[in-house]
Amino acid sequence: MFQYDRWQEIFDSLKRHKLRTAATALAVWWGIFMLVILLGAGNGLQNSFKRDFEIDAINSIWIWGGQTTQNYKGFKAGRYVRFHNKDYEAIKTKVEGVDGLSGRYHVSSSYLTEYNGKALSFNVRGVHPDYQKVETSTMLEGRYINEQDIEKFRKVAVLGTKVQEELFGKDQPTVGEYININNTKYQVVGVYTDKGHEYERRRIFLPITTVQRSFDKEDRLHSLMLTVGDATLEESQRIGDNVFKELAAIHNISPTDRQAIYINNSIEEYERFNKIFLAFKFFIWFVGIGSIIAGVVGVSNIMLIIVKDRTKEIGIRKAMGATPRSIIGMIMQEAIFLTSVAGYIGLLMGFGIVYGVNYLLEQSGEELDFFYNPQVDFLSVILALLFLVTCGTLAGLIPALQAVRINPVEAMKS
């Protein structure tokens, strides 16, 4: 039930002690404000790392050749490991659990891509059809490279959307056109997009067998990558170990020489990333809740001072028949009101800054490597606000109980 007189007393008390009220409210405001800011910043960092993982399939394993560090079977340490098509075939036929497999060949950036008198530098790669699974790219026009392209050494190309825009222009017909790379014409058969960084869309993919013939004159592979379907972390690690064994046997590498062949398991990296950010979120909540509690303790201390200042008034109220419940309600209502208003303002200002920064980043069109799409989980903030109100209730309870214990006679004599 709304009690006008009680609310009038609360506002009169707050007006009479403006500095004290402002200082108390500031402590509560700062606690919820910093919690929202920390949550937004933490989510911005987490989203940035997630975006980096989403550039490629999370269930992927990447393999690069390194340098041997151990003598083995008459071969001295210090050999550089280079992959060839036989390595690709060995993994494809002998390693179980492989869902998709591709080799990759990097074409030198010194070769310009030409079209209609325009020559630009793009990242050109030779790949197998399953590379689309690894990169998680989406076709917008035409098709991706297929097995027929690999077997028949076709001169076809798949372009990223940024290549299409810069080389052909927006909304210009692309599929079916011919581009020139190193004095060789390639027919464009598809255009893809990728939700990763912009440079992911500035690439041209060619059949790897065609690239090997045109640029290297041998079946060289710069790296290998595969996907493992819905395999668990343990299963993916087992697949990675089997890949290493097969490649080590082909290249006469010691089974313990892990520097000779580098294997990066994305599932393992992703699990490690989740554990780090789980600890980071715990730290954010620990700091934020600590700030809120510090502010609420300040409210409780101020309410104790208010009770002491109003000792005579409370004594008179009790002498006139005021019940303990009404005394407790008066003190707690003021504490809850102060914490709720200050917390709500801090909540709104925190949201404003987080989403304001997000809006500015979107409008600028710039993508920061370490910060992306800062957001605040609404449910988390509501829980924090409920926690704040609960703390405000407790902050008023202790001074209220002290007010109830005041003796009317002694209070009026003070």
Disulfide bonds with the S-S distance in Angstrom:
none
